[in-house]
Amino acid sequence: MSWISNPYLPWNWPSDLSHSFVTQLESGIEYLLHVFLFSILSIIQSILSSFEYMFSSVLLGVVYSFQSLGPLGLPMFTALFIVSAGISMDLFHFAHDLPIVGDFV
């Protein structure tokens, strides 16, 4: 009975063609989905890498400026860090009291 399912026989050609078409269609849709998701991934990656570059450049600028102060760099860095932490905590408490932000925080 294996001669009935032989792909070279004419009565099996329509099923082979439809199976081939469906396979190629699935592969094409998969490829388009891959291209679309890869483009979204590359856009998100470029945005995040630009944020990382800005953050690292600002941080390096702060470090180099405090290094240029010499022996006064450590006390100035400590004082600025304490002041910036206090300001950020005050802003956090202020944002927590807002009705829209307070629901999420």
Steps between C-alpha positions, in 0.01 A plus 500: 500500500797734511468562124175695565678765709785540252546878437585443134156361415262754339218457752730623781605823323217729625563414863873549455446838335261621769732374774794675333302824463391494864855427613638790294224731626577410861869558440430839343276613785759377751770699318291818497424461870870446568594816308231704677599382849870542425440862391310570822783340696763711323303821563468421872866403516611827339283705738634317806859523380465876450361533855790290630749717311350821641497361854858374480626826349331706774636266767851516354477880487405511868780264596761691298386832645533368854838348419618840381424647845775291651475447877172693517336259255389241754329742743334685212385173345360381833318829561358510147392136525319562830330812362392326179370199697301732726354689206405178324333368817305826534391476135398139557286593801350790305417269208357243739245756624374571147184299436604361160859408588409383850291220355803352327761561770 
